Amino acid sequence: MISQCVILVGGLGTRLGALTRTTPKPLLPVNGKPFLDFLIHRAVRFGFTDIVLLAGYLGDQVLTRYSGERRIAGRDARIRVAVETEPAGTGGALRYLEGIADDHFLLMNGDSWLDMDLRAFAALPPRFPFLAKVALRRLENSGRYGAVLLEKDCIRDFDAAGVGTGDGLINAGIYLVSRDLIGVVSRLPCSLERDVFVPLARAKKLGGEICDGAFIDIGITQDYERSADVLRTSLFRPAVFFDRDGVLNIDEGYTHRPDDLCWNMGAVAAVRAVNTAGWYVFVVTNQAGVAHGHYDETAVDRFHRRMDAQLAVQGAHIDEYVHCPFHPKAKLKAYRRDTHHRKPGPGMILDILEQWPVDASRSFLIGDRESDLQAAKAAGIASALYDGGDLHQLVARELAARTAD
């Protein structure tokens, strides 16, 4: 499972004028928080929990704000910041990954957004024949970026920015990268697009994959001003809430050891189907085993990490895991609490609806107990009972019914 995501945040942002005089471009506010926050949150919700920020201009601001450990999307994420000591360019910045880069990692531009499935994009085939794979987006006017010539899954060349107009594929700023790419960088500064990707394309060592999600590049004032609406619209979507034990995995009674993870029939395919539909996937699970002292909350996290890893093999992911460790008759006093977060209470669902841009009117929960369905009803979303069999078939029917609406 690829878990490392590197984000290029070193650009000067000169085309934005006064906006970037004292603020790095990726830290410009969008909908009340830095644009970079959206990129980091998206990476972590897709399971990329090792975040590396390659900073340059005003890099101390990036270092101060982001470096360290934090909890994002129900996961523990580590954020490291490397600040260049001299201008390196988007290609030269990769040299700061020497000694810390994984065999393969996700690489993203820190000033653009493409609404796409990062986990599916980063699913390595048995043989990855390229040094990098580029996410491509078709635009009606590709001239600003320079069109990309794609033959099957291989990029053959790039037009220079400003050359030509009309419909074409562009580099959308998201890449699946082999660590060997770092060795291609032979001088500083250099451009990732011009000095690294162009020679690779001509040597048939650069792949491409076409994506069709919402795209925005905040590099010019006009697009920066549009970015708030683009992100607000692209992030607002329905969700499927899954109970965990007995629905996604077989319930052996206080299931918590990663080695005991056994998926129910069609569970992985069900998650992948929701991912493919573009909906959020959340897990909301009572974990009374914590309250009764059978295991602790770190064990819950370990189990979820195993789920992440096994889902990733299939290009699937869960956006956030939420658990309730409390019980009114808990053995451990610290967890002895009657709380509306424990199903049939709606608290876990309501927290997600408050913190995520979810279209609740089309969302639904899948549970195997009446308490699950009661929680959904109290939260104002639909539900369906899973009573065994192929979970994918049930989810597919529910998705189809709501997509038809």
C-alpha positions in Angstrom: 0.0 0.0 0.0 1.4 3.4 -1.0 1.0 5.7 2.0 3.3 8.6 1.1 2.1 11.8 -0.5 4.5 14.6 -1.5 3.2 18.0 -2.2 5.1 20.8 -4.0 4.5 24.0 -2.2 7.5 26.1 -3.1 6.3 28.3 -5.9 6.6 32.1 -5.9 3.1 32.8 -7.1 4.2 35.9 -8.9 1.1 36.0 -11.2 -1.1 36.6 -8.1 0.6 39.9 -7.3 0.0 41.3 -3.9 -1.9 38.2 -2.7 1.4 36.3 -2.4 3.6 39.1 -1.2 3.5 37.8 2.4 1.7 34.5 2.0 2.8 31.4 0.1 0.4 30.5 -2.7 -0.7 27.2 -1.2 -1.6 29.0 2.1 -4.0 31.5 0.5 -7.4 31.1 2.1 -10.2 29.3 0.3 -13.6 28.9 2.1 -12.0 30.0 5.4 -8.9 27.9 5.4 -5.6 27.5 3.5 -5.9 25.8 0.1 -3.2 23.4 1.3 -5.5 22.2 4.1 -7.9 20.8 1.4 -5.0 18.9 -0.3 -3.7 17.4 2.9 -7.1 16.4 4.1 -7.9 14.8 0.8 -4.6 12.8 0.7 -5.2 11.5 4.3 -8.8 10.5 3.7 -7.6 8.3 0.8 -5.1 6.7 3.2 -1.9 8.6 2.5 -0.8 9.3 6.0 2.9 10.1 5.4 2.8 13.7 4.1 5.9 15.5 2.9 5.7 19.2 2.0 8.5 20.5 -0.3 8.5 24.2 0.5 10.5 27.2 -0.9 9.2 30.7 -1.0 8.2 31.8 2.6 8.7 28.1 3.6 9.0 28.9 7.3 5.3 29.6 7.3 4.6 26.1 5.9 7.1 24.6 8.4 5.5 26.4 11.4 1.9 25.6 10.5 2.1 22.0 9.3 5.1 20.1 10.6 4.3 17.4 13.1 1.7 14.7 13.9 -2.0 15.3 13.8 -5.3 13.4 13.6 -7.0 13.8 10.2 -10.0 11.8 8.9 -9.9 9.4 11.8 -6.2 8.6 11.1 -2.9 9.5 12.6 -0.9 11.4 10.0 2.7 12.5 10.0 3.6 15.8 8.2 7.2 16.6 7.4 8.3 19.8 5.8 11.6 20.3 3.8 12.4 23.9 3.1 14.8 24.4 0.1 18.0 26.3 0.9 18.2 27.7 -2.7 15.7 28.0 -5.5 15.2 24.4 -6.8 12.2 24.6 -9.1 9.5 22.0 -9.2 11.9 19.3 -10.5 14.8 20.2 -8.3 12.6 20.1 -5.2 12.6 16.3 -5.6 16.2 16.2 -4.6 15.1 17.0 -1.0 13.4 13.6 -1.0 16.7 11.7 -1.0 16.8 9.4 1.9 13.1 9.8 2.8 11.2 8.8 -0.3 9.3 5.5 -0.5 9.7 3.2 -3.4 6.6 4.7 -4.9 4.7 7.8 -3.8 2.0 10.2 -4.8 3.1 13.6 -5.9 0.9 16.6 -6.1 1.2 20.3 -7.1 0.3 22.5 -4.2 -1.6 25.0 -6.2 -4.1 22.8 -8.1 -7.1 20.6 -7.4 -8.5 17.7 -9.4 -11.4 15.8 -8.0 -10.3 12.3 -8.6 -10.0 8.9 -6.7 -6.4 9.1 -5.5 -6.4 5.6 -4.1 -7.5 4.0 -7.4 -4.9 6.2 -9.3 -2.1 5.0 -7.0 -3.0 1.3 -7.3 0.2 -0.2 -8.7 -0.2 -2.9 -11.4 2.0 -6.0 -11.2 4.4 -4.3 -13.6 4.7 -0.5 -13.5 6.7 0.3 -16.7 7.0 4.1 -16.1 9.1 6.3 -13.8 5.9 8.4 -13.3 2.3 8.4 -14.3 0.5 11.8 -14.8 -3.2 12.5 -14.1 -4.5 14.2 -17.2 -7.6 16.4 -17.6 -9.3 17.4 -20.8 -10.0 21.1 -21.2 -11.7 23.1 -23.9 -8.8 25.5 -24.0 -5.6 23.7 -23.2 -3.3 26.4 -24.5 -2.6 28.0 -21.1 -1.0 24.8 -19.9 0.2 23.1 -23.0 -1.5 20.1 -24.5 -0.3 16.5 -23.8 0.0 13.9 -26.5 -1.2 10.6 -25.2 -0.9 7.3 -27.0 -2.8 4.5 -25.2 -1.4 4.9 -21.6 1.9 6.5 -22.7 2.6 10.2 -22.9 4.7 10.9 -26.0 5.2 14.7 -25.8 4.1 18.0 -24.4 3.2 21.3 -26.2 4.7 24.4 -24.6 2.4 26.5 -22.5 0.7 29.2 -24.6 1.0 27.2 -27.8 -2.3 26.5 -29.6 -5.9 26.6 -28.4 -8.8 24.3 -28.4 -9.7 21.0 -26.8 -6.9 19.0 -25.4 -5.4 17.0 -22.5 -3.4 18.9 -19.9 -1.2 17.9 -17.0 -3.5 18.2 -14.0 -0.7 18.2 -11.3 -1.1 14.8 -9.7 1.5 12.0 -10.3 2.3 8.4 -9.2 6.1 8.4 -9.0 8.9 5.9 -8.7 11.7 6.9 -6.3 14.0 6.3 -9.3 12.7 9.6 -10.7 14.7 11.5 -8.2 17.9 10.3 -9.9 16.8 11.9 -13.2 17.1 15.4 -11.6 20.7 16.4 -12.6 20.7 20.1 -11.9 19.2 22.9 -9.9 17.0 24.7 -10.5 14.9 22.7 -13.0 11.3 22.4 -14.0 9.5 19.1 -13.4 7.3 19.6 -16.5 9.9 20.9 -18.9 13.2 19.4 -17.8 12.1 16.1 -16.3 8.8 15.0 -17.9 9.5 16.1 -21.5 12.6 13.9 -21.9 10.9 11.0 -20.1 7.9 11.2 -22.5 10.2 11.1 -25.5 11.9 8.1 -24.0 8.5 6.4 -23.4 9.0 6.3 -19.7 6.0 8.5 -18.7 2.5 7.2 -18.3 -0.8 9.1 -18.4 -4.3 8.5 -17.1 -7.3 10.6 -18.1 -9.5 11.9 -15.2 -12.7 13.9 -15.6 -13.3 15.5 -12.2 -13.6 19.2 -11.3 -10.3 21.0 -11.9 -8.9 24.3 -10.7 -5.5 25.9 -10.7 -5.1 28.9 -8.3 -2.1 30.2 -10.1 -3.9 33.3 -11.6 -6.2 35.7 -9.8 -9.3 34.8 -11.9 -9.0 31.1 -11.1 -8.1 31.7 -7.4 -11.3 33.7 -7.1 -13.3 30.8 -8.7 -11.7 28.1 -6.4 -14.1 28.6 -3.5 -17.1 27.6 -5.6 -15.2 24.8 -7.4 -14.2 23.2 -4.1 -17.5 23.7 -2.5 -19.4 22.1 -5.3 -17.0 19.2 -6.0 -16.8 18.3 -2.3 -20.6 18.2 -1.7 -21.7 14.7 -2.3 -23.8 11.9 -0.8 -22.3 9.2 1.6 -22.7 5.6 2.5 -22.3 4.9 6.3 -21.3 1.4 7.1 -21.6 -0.3 10.4 -18.4 -2.4 10.8 -18.6 -5.7 12.6 -21.2 -7.9 11.1 -21.5 -5.7 7.9 -18.0 -5.1 6.4 -16.3 -7.8 8.4 -17.3 -11.0 10.1 -18.2 -10.4 13.8 -16.3 -12.9 16.0 -17.3 -11.0 19.1 -15.1 -8.0 20.1 -13.2 -8.4 16.9 -10.1 -6.2 17.1 -6.9 -8.1 16.1 -5.8 -7.2 12.6 -5.1 -10.8 11.8 -8.7 -11.6 12.5 -10.0 -9.3 9.8 -12.2 -11.4 7.5 -14.4 -9.5 5.0 -18.0 -10.4 4.5 -19.0 -11.5 1.0 -18.9 -8.6 -1.4 -17.7 -6.1 1.2 -14.6 -4.9 -0.6 -16.5 -4.7 -3.8 -19.2 -2.7 -2.0 -16.8 -0.1 -0.8 -15.2 0.1 -4.2 -18.6 0.6 -5.8 -19.3 3.6 -3.6 -15.8 5.0 -4.4 -16.5 4.6 -8.1 -19.9 6.4 -7.7 -17.9 9.3 -6.3 -19.7 9.1 -2.9 -18.1 9.3 0.5 -17.6 6.1 2.6 -17.7 6.3 6.4 -17.6 3.6 9.0 -19.5 4.3 12.2 -18.9 1.5 14.8 -19.7 0.9 18.4 -16.6 -0.5 20.1 -17.8 -1.5 23.6 -14.8 -3.9 23.8 -12.8 -0.8 24.7 -15.2 0.1 27.5 -15.1 -3.4 28.9 -11.3 -3.6 28.8 -10.9 -6.2 26.1 -8.6 -3.9 24.0 -7.8 -0.2 23.8 -8.4 2.5 21.2 -5.0 2.0 19.6 -6.2 -1.6 18.8 -9.2 -0.1 17.0 -6.8 2.1 14.9 -4.6 -0.9 14.1 -7.6 -2.8 12.9 -8.6 0.1 10.7 -5.1 0.4 9.2 -5.3 -3.3 8.2 -8.7 -2.5 6.5 -7.1 0.4 4.7 -4.2 -1.8 3.5 -6.4 -4.6 2.2 -8.8 -2.2 0.5 -5.9 -0.3 -1.1 -4.9 -3.5 -3.0 -8.3 -3.3 -4.8 -8.0 0.5 -5.3 -10.7 1.2 -2.7 -10.7 3.3 0.4 -12.8 4.5 3.4 -12.9 8.3 4.0 -13.1 8.2 7.7 -13.6 5.8 10.6 -15.5 6.9 13.6 -15.9 4.7 16.7 -17.7 5.0 20.0 -15.7 3.4 22.9 -18.3 4.2 25.6 -20.9 2.0 27.3 -23.3 2.8 30.2 -22.2 -0.4 32.0 -18.5 -0.2 31.1 -16.0 -2.2 33.2 -13.6 0.7 32.9 -14.8 3.8 34.7 -13.2 6.2 32.1 -15.5 4.8 29.5 -18.7 4.4 31.6 -20.9 6.9 29.9 -24.4 7.0 28.4 -23.8 8.9 25.2 -25.8 9.7 22.1 -22.7 8.7 20.1 -23.3 5.1 20.9 -25.8 3.6 18.4 -28.9 3.7 18.5 -27.9 7.3 19.2 -27.1 9.4 16.1 -24.0 11.1 17.4 -21.4 9.6 15.2 -23.4 10.2 12.1 -24.3 13.8 13.1 -20.6 14.6 13.8 -19.8 13.5 10.2 -22.7 15.5 8.8 -21.4 18.5 10.6 -17.7 18.1 9.7 -18.0 16.9 6.1 -19.9 18.5 3.1 -22.3 15.6 2.9 -25.6 15.6 0.9 -27.7 13.9 3.6 -30.8 13.8 1.4 -29.3 11.0 -0.7 -27.1 9.4 1.9 -27.9 6.1 3.6 -26.5 3.7 6.2 -26.1 -0.1 6.0 -26.3 -1.9 9.3 -27.1 -5.4 10.6 -29.0 -4.4 13.7 -32.0 -2.4 14.6 -29.9 -0.1 16.6 -28.0 0.9 13.4 -31.2 1.7 11.6 -32.5 3.7 14.6 -29.3 5.7 14.6 -29.8 6.5 10.9 -33.4 7.5 11.4 -32.5 9.8 14.3 -29.8 11.5 12.1 -32.3 12.0 9.3 -30.8 9.7 6.7 -32.1 6.5 5.1 -31.0 3.0 6.0 -31.0 -0.6 4.8 -30.6 -3.8 6.7 -27.9 -6.2 5.8 -28.9 -9.7 6.9 -26.2 -11.7 5.2 -25.2 -12.6 1.6 -23.5 -10.4 -0.9 -23.0 -6.9 0.5 -22.1 -5.6 -2.9 -25.5 -6.5 -4.4 -27.3 -4.7 -1.6 -25.2 -1.5 -1.9 -25.5 -1.6 -5.7 -29.3 -1.6 -5.5 -29.3 1.2 -3.0 -26.9 3.3 -5.0 -28.9 2.7 -8.2 -32.1 3.8 -6.5 -30.6 7.0 -5.3 -28.7 7.8 -8.5 -31.9 7.4 -10.4 -33.5 10.0 -8.2 
